[in-house]
Amino acid sequence: METSKYTIKATRTKESKINEVDWDNIPFGRVFSDHMLVMDYKDGKWGEPEIIPFGDMGLHPATSAIHYGQSVFEGMKAYRTVDGDAVTFRPEMNAKRFRKSAHRMCMADISEDLFLYCLDELLKFDDEWVPKKHTNSMYVRPFMFATDGYTGIKPSETYRFMIFTCPVGSYYTEAINLKIEEEYSRAAEGGVGAAKAAGNYAASLYPAKLAQDNGFHQLIWTDAQTHEYVEEAGTMNILFVIDGVLVTPAESDTILAGITKRSVIEVAKDWGMPVEERKVTVKEVIKAIEEGRMSEAFGAGTAATIAPIKMIGFRGKEYHLPGVEKRTFSKKVVEDLDNMKYGRTEDRFDWVHKV
Ligand SMILES: *Cc1c(COP(=O)(O)O)cnc(C)c1O
């Protein structure tokens, strides 16, 4: 075996918490594995990554990420296959996107190679935390933030890269109600909407809360300029099946390029289903529902994989989508993706990476 060009230091916790986990009932994002990975950037380069017990850390009060928001992250999952291996799904896409996000936020570059090395090392170290039950998985959160203790505004010269992991249960999703948002915007052309930047979430909380107070789960964001085009749904990309065609807004600098959505599209094409990635108007979405031509609509993202949509609210009116019996495409696509992730079928796209 090739020896790595990187080295890593690891300190094992003295008090593992693994016996405290109720594997049949894991709340999302609140249970943390025993260890985390930390790697600091200074003097123009990354230091050695280190695996340490999960826990609090000290921060300078002027930490620039807190004040000026240089902070980016990724969200991905690790799975335990039927053969007992821990695997990740298309991790190189997360590595590429992380790099792109950091670039846009004027932060330190981290090579895909180094990102993937850190990821595998932490997952190997906490292997027993990757759930064995095939409805569970492990949520993985790589992130980077600016650490200069300086009150002036400029790109930080120091950064911290970290990864922690959370075992998670099956993200059973009830079909959701979404409101088409025409007042607030998530992203504007030339902005940071295509970066997985922490601040994008901060900006979306208030409009999402207004919708939640009215019984919606999330928003469907529209373009900032005209609000005539659909962009994405809350924290997920959005896809529609209209007249048997898979339709989704084309990637742009106001839409986060999701790996789940990309995978759904590639599977659909593999099945010979027509796919259109283009601008999608609010008008055509409403019209297709009214005329009964939309058989399904769903959000796509790592946490839930697929979140079926049951109702879309637009200008005070409710537009209801067909029930579960019509959702044949999204149901089949989730099964196909899960079968690949859990090693139940051949990995025909070469998407699964053994840790
Ligand atoms: C992460 C994210 C998605 C989904 O991306 P995946 O790679 O599929 O998890 C969609 N929209 C936004 C705004 C996101 O941050």
The ligand as an ORCA input file, in Angstrom:
! r2SCAN-3c Opt
* xyz 0 1
  C     -26.263     21.734      0.980
  C     -27.345     22.421      0.254
  C     -28.147     21.754     -0.695
  C     -28.072     20.267     -0.961
  O     -26.845     19.806     -1.373
  P     -26.448     18.271     -1.238
  O     -25.068     18.199     -1.760
  O     -27.398     17.486     -2.050
  O     -26.565     17.918      0.202
  C     -29.085     22.501     -1.380
  N     -29.246     23.820     -1.151
  C     -28.515     24.476     -0.227
  C     -28.736     25.931     -0.028
  C     -27.538     23.797      0.496
  O     -26.807     24.464      1.394
*
